[in-house]
């Protein structure tokens, strides 16, 4: 699933240590993936359908949705709004600019993921939502981490409500912990959230992703974080992946959602791991062996060249 209109979403800057720097969340990062997959025979591409906003409200509050919509509408073309303090307004960081097309672009990304989810239901066992902006950092009440609506959480809620799934597992493989996804499902046993990511003592988002965050209430034990140190290679990463897949198998989900980030690649400018192209083939093969209907949703990955080569390896192996 792919929407060519994503290219209009082009954030230009963010604030880091009080200074404006270039924002890496560019259209080229997923255009490179799309082109490489087509060249390697993955050309079964579908456009998204439109879904009602009610699916967004399964995850996000009316207050936040209205704030994002009104903030986008208040801006002129080419103008960007960025919060200058962490936790100020309804954006929790200083790296997630809002423009006059942000709300529309975020909703289109949701439509891509929901179309993919609907296609997965009884029609095929593997669907890839190649989307941006990404989603796993967005909480119920705030944007952040280049994310505005939590695509994976909305898709999981779709499966639970629309398809009556008995359980959904989310495997988050982005380099950065999906604080938003964790926050949304922290108190439920209907969704198992498992994340392999850079240690938050060192890496964004810093506020979440530690091993002692295990869920609460009915969700206790259904939130599993596997943080890894900087420069982790396949040996270290594969141990965490094996553990994550065991937890998913033991949960017996009806559906698996993979929040896929290619920023774990050694050549990614934002991540801090040392995975190589062939390691992504190993990851894809291991996920495929689960034989669970799987929806893969694109998250991070900021080196277009590395994104393209790893995507081909990953999808060749998983398919």
C-alpha positions as CSV (number, residue, x, y, z in Angstrom):
1,X,0.0,0.0,0.0
2,X,1.4,3.4,-1.1
3,X,0.1,6.9,-1.5
4,X,2.2,9.1,-3.9
5,X,0.7,12.2,-2.3
6,X,3.1,11.7,0.7
7,X,5.7,13.8,-1.2
8,X,3.8,17.0,-0.3
9,X,4.8,16.4,3.3
10,X,8.3,17.8,3.4
11,X,9.4,19.1,6.9
12,X,12.5,21.3,6.5
13,X,13.9,21.8,10.0
14,X,13.9,20.9,13.7
15,X,15.4,22.4,16.8
16,X,18.4,20.6,18.4
17,X,20.1,22.1,21.4
18,X,18.6,25.4,20.7
19,X,19.6,25.5,17.0
20,X,17.7,24.9,13.8
21,X,19.0,21.8,11.9
22,X,17.8,20.0,8.8
23,X,14.9,17.6,9.4
24,X,15.7,14.1,7.9
25,X,12.1,12.9,7.5
26,X,12.1,13.4,3.7
27,X,10.0,11.9,0.9
28,X,13.2,10.4,-0.7
29,X,13.6,7.9,2.2
30,X,10.5,5.9,1.1
31,X,10.6,6.7,-2.6
32,X,13.9,4.8,-2.7
33,X,12.2,1.8,-1.0
34,X,9.3,1.9,-3.5
35,X,11.6,2.1,-6.5
36,X,13.9,-0.7,-5.3
37,X,11.0,-3.0,-4.6
38,X,9.4,-2.5,-8.0
39,X,12.8,-3.1,-9.7
40,X,13.0,-6.4,-7.8
41,X,9.5,-7.7,-8.7
42,X,7.5,-6.4,-5.8
43,X,5.1,-4.4,-8.0
44,X,1.7,-5.3,-6.6
45,X,1.1,-1.8,-5.4
46,X,-2.3,-0.5,-4.3
47,X,-3.6,3.0,-3.6
48,X,-5.4,3.7,-0.3
49,X,-9.1,4.1,0.3
50,X,-10.6,6.8,2.5
51,X,-11.6,5.9,6.0
52,X,-13.7,7.9,8.4
53,X,-12.0,9.8,11.2
54,X,-13.7,7.6,13.7
55,X,-10.8,5.1,13.4
56,X,-8.4,7.9,14.5
57,X,-10.5,8.5,17.5
58,X,-10.1,4.9,18.6
59,X,-6.6,6.0,19.6
60,X,-6.3,9.8,19.8
61,X,-8.3,12.2,21.9
62,X,-10.7,14.7,20.4
63,X,-8.7,17.5,22.1
64,X,-5.5,16.4,20.3
65,X,-7.1,15.8,16.9
66,X,-8.8,19.2,17.0
67,X,-5.6,20.9,18.0
68,X,-3.6,19.3,15.2
69,X,-6.3,20.1,12.6
70,X,-6.6,23.7,13.8
71,X,-2.9,24.3,14.0
72,X,-2.4,23.0,10.5
73,X,-5.3,25.2,9.2
74,X,-3.8,28.3,10.8
75,X,-0.5,28.1,8.9
76,X,0.4,29.6,5.6
77,X,2.0,27.5,2.8
78,X,5.7,27.2,3.5
79,X,5.3,28.1,7.2
80,X,6.3,25.7,9.9
81,X,5.3,25.7,13.6
82,X,7.8,24.0,16.0
83,X,7.5,23.9,19.8
84,X,10.6,25.4,21.3
85,X,10.4,23.5,24.6
86,X,10.0,19.8,25.3
87,X,6.5,19.0,26.6
88,X,5.1,22.4,25.5
89,X,1.7,22.5,23.8
90,X,0.5,19.2,22.4
91,X,3.9,18.3,20.9
92,X,6.3,16.7,23.3
93,X,9.6,17.5,21.4
94,X,11.2,20.2,19.3
95,X,11.8,18.1,16.2
96,X,8.2,17.7,14.8
97,X,7.2,20.7,12.7
98,X,3.6,21.3,11.7
99,X,2.7,22.8,8.4
100,X,-0.6,23.7,6.6
101,X,-0.7,20.1,5.1
102,X,0.4,18.1,8.2
103,X,-3.0,17.1,9.3
104,X,-4.0,16.0,5.8
105,X,-0.8,14.1,5.3
106,X,-1.1,12.3,8.7
107,X,-4.6,11.3,7.9
108,X,-3.6,9.9,4.5
109,X,-0.9,7.8,6.2
110,X,-3.7,6.4,8.4
111,X,-5.7,5.6,5.3
112,X,-2.8,3.6,3.8
113,X,-2.5,1.6,7.0
114,X,-6.2,0.9,7.3
115,X,-6.5,-0.1,3.7
116,X,-3.6,-2.5,4.3
117,X,-5.3,-3.8,7.4
118,X,-8.5,-4.4,5.5
119,X,-6.7,-6.3,2.8
120,X,-5.0,-8.5,5.3
121,X,-8.3,-9.7,6.7
122,X,-8.9,-13.0,4.9
123,X,-7.4,-11.9,1.6
124,X,-3.6,-12.3,2.1
125,X,-1.2,-13.0,4.9
126,X,1.3,-10.2,4.3
127,X,0.7,-6.6,3.5
128,X,3.2,-3.7,3.6
129,X,2.1,-0.1,4.3
130,X,4.9,2.1,2.9
131,X,3.9,5.3,4.6
132,X,5.1,8.6,6.0
133,X,4.8,10.5,8.2
134,X,5.6,7.7,10.6
135,X,3.6,7.0,13.7
136,X,5.0,5.1,16.6
137,X,6.0,8.1,18.7
138,X,2.6,9.7,18.6
139,X,0.7,9.3,21.9
140,X,-3.0,9.7,22.6
141,X,-2.5,13.4,23.4
142,X,0.6,14.6,21.5
143,X,2.8,14.4,18.5
144,X,6.5,14.0,18.5
145,X,9.4,12.1,16.9
146,X,8.2,13.2,13.4
147,X,4.9,11.3,14.2
148,X,1.4,12.8,14.3
149,X,-1.1,9.9,14.3
150,X,0.0,6.5,15.6
151,X,-0.5,4.3,12.5
152,X,0.3,1.0,14.2
153,X,-1.9,1.7,17.1
154,X,-4.8,2.7,14.9
155,X,-4.4,-0.5,12.8
156,X,-4.3,-2.6,15.9
157,X,-7.5,-1.0,17.2
158,X,-9.1,-1.6,13.8
159,X,-8.3,-5.3,14.1
160,X,-9.7,-5.5,17.6
161,X,-12.9,-3.5,16.9
162,X,-13.7,-4.2,13.3
163,X,-12.3,-7.7,12.8
164,X,-12.9,-8.9,16.4
165,X,-9.3,-10.1,16.8
166,X,-8.7,-12.0,20.0
167,X,-5.2,-10.5,20.3
168,X,-2.8,-8.3,18.3
169,X,1.0,-8.4,18.7
170,X,3.1,-5.4,17.7
171,X,6.8,-5.9,17.1
172,X,8.6,-2.6,17.0
173,X,11.9,-2.8,15.1
174,X,12.6,0.9,14.8
175,X,15.8,2.0,16.3
176,X,13.9,4.4,18.6
177,X,11.5,3.1,21.2
178,X,7.8,3.6,20.3
179,X,6.8,5.5,23.3
180,X,3.5,6.4,21.8
181,X,2.5,2.8,21.1
182,X,3.6,1.7,24.5
183,X,1.6,4.5,26.1
184,X,-1.6,3.7,24.2
185,X,-1.7,0.0,25.1
186,X,0.1,0.1,28.5
187,X,-3.0,-1.0,30.4
188,X,-4.5,-3.7,28.2
189,X,-3.8,-7.4,27.5
190,X,-5.5,-7.2,24.1
191,X,-2.3,-6.0,22.5
192,X,1.2,-7.4,23.2
193,X,3.8,-4.7,22.6
194,X,7.4,-5.9,22.1
195,X,10.2,-3.4,21.1
196,X,13.9,-3.8,20.3
197,X,15.6,-0.4,20.4
198,X,18.5,1.7,21.4
199,X,18.9,2.2,25.1
200,X,16.9,5.2,26.2
201,X,19.6,6.2,28.7
202,X,21.5,7.3,25.5
203,X,19.0,7.6,22.7
204,X,15.7,9.3,21.9
205,X,13.0,9.4,23.2
206,X,14.8,9.1,26.6
207,X,11.5,9.1,28.5
208,X,10.6,5.4,27.8
209,X,11.8,2.0,26.7
210,X,13.4,0.6,29.8
211,X,13.0,-3.1,30.8
212,X,11.1,-2.3,34.0
213,X,8.2,-0.8,31.9
214,X,6.1,-3.9,31.8
215,X,2.5,-2.5,31.6
216,X,0.0,-2.0,34.4
217,X,-3.4,-3.3,35.5
218,X,-4.7,-5.8,32.9
219,X,-1.7,-4.9,30.7
220,X,1.0,-6.0,33.2
221,X,3.3,-8.4,31.5
222,X,2.1,-7.4,28.0
223,X,4.7,-4.7,27.4
224,X,8.2,-5.9,26.8
225,X,11.2,-3.7,26.1
226,X,14.5,-5.0,24.9
227,X,16.9,-2.0,24.9
228,X,20.3,-2.5,23.4
229,X,23.5,-0.5,23.7
230,X,25.1,1.7,21.0
231,X,26.9,-0.2,18.2
232,X,25.0,-3.4,18.7
233,X,25.7,-5.8,15.9
234,X,23.9,-8.9,14.6
235,X,25.2,-11.1,17.4
236,X,23.7,-8.9,20.1
237,X,20.6,-8.0,18.1
238,X,19.7,-11.6,17.2
239,X,19.5,-12.5,20.8
240,X,16.9,-9.8,21.4
241,X,15.0,-10.8,18.2
242,X,14.9,-14.5,19.3
243,X,13.4,-13.4,22.7
244,X,10.9,-11.1,21.0
245,X,9.7,-13.8,18.7
246,X,9.3,-16.3,21.5
247,X,7.1,-13.8,23.4
248,X,5.0,-13.3,20.3
249,X,4.6,-17.0,19.6
250,X,3.5,-17.6,23.3
251,X,0.9,-14.9,23.0
252,X,-0.8,-16.6,20.0
253,X,-2.0,-13.4,18.3
254,X,-4.5,-13.4,15.5
255,X,-2.5,-10.6,13.8
256,X,1.1,-9.4,13.9
257,X,1.9,-5.7,13.2
258,X,5.5,-4.9,12.6
259,X,6.6,-1.3,13.1
260,X,9.6,-1.5,10.7
261,X,12.4,0.9,10.9
262,X,15.5,0.7,8.8
263,X,17.4,3.2,11.1
264,X,19.0,0.1,12.7
265,X,21.2,-0.1,9.7
266,X,24.9,0.7,10.2
267,X,24.8,3.5,7.6
268,X,21.7,5.3,9.0
269,X,22.6,8.8,10.1
270,X,20.1,8.8,13.0
271,X,20.4,5.3,14.5
272,X,23.3,3.8,16.4
273,X,23.3,0.0,15.6
274,X,25.6,-1.8,13.2
275,X,23.2,-4.1,11.3
276,X,24.1,-4.9,7.6
277,X,21.9,-5.6,4.6
278,X,22.0,-9.4,5.1
279,X,20.9,-9.0,8.7
280,X,17.6,-7.7,7.5
281,X,17.1,-10.8,5.4
282,X,17.6,-12.8,8.6
283,X,15.0,-10.7,10.4
284,X,12.5,-11.1,7.5
285,X,13.1,-14.9,7.4
286,X,12.6,-15.2,11.2
287,X,9.3,-13.2,11.1
288,X,8.0,-15.2,8.2
289,X,8.6,-18.4,10.1
290,X,5.9,-17.3,12.6
291,X,3.3,-17.9,9.9
292,X,1.0,-15.2,11.5
293,X,-1.0,-12.8,9.2
294,X,1.4,-9.8,9.2
295,X,0.9,-6.1,8.6
296,X,4.2,-4.3,8.2
297,X,4.1,-0.5,8.7
298,X,7.1,1.7,7.8
299,X,8.5,3.9,10.6
300,X,12.0,5.3,10.5
301,X,15.0,4.9,8.2
302,X,16.8,8.0,7.0
303,X,19.4,6.9,4.5
304,X,17.6,6.3,1.2
305,X,20.3,4.1,-0.2
306,X,20.4,1.9,2.9
307,X,16.6,1.8,3.0
308,X,16.4,0.5,-0.5
309,X,18.9,-2.3,-0.2
310,X,17.6,-3.5,3.2
311,X,14.0,-3.4,2.1
312,X,14.8,-5.7,-0.8
313,X,16.6,-8.1,1.5
314,X,13.9,-8.0,4.1
315,X,10.9,-8.6,1.8
316,X,12.6,-11.2,-0.4
317,X,13.3,-13.2,2.8
318,X,9.9,-12.7,4.5
319,X,8.0,-13.5,1.3
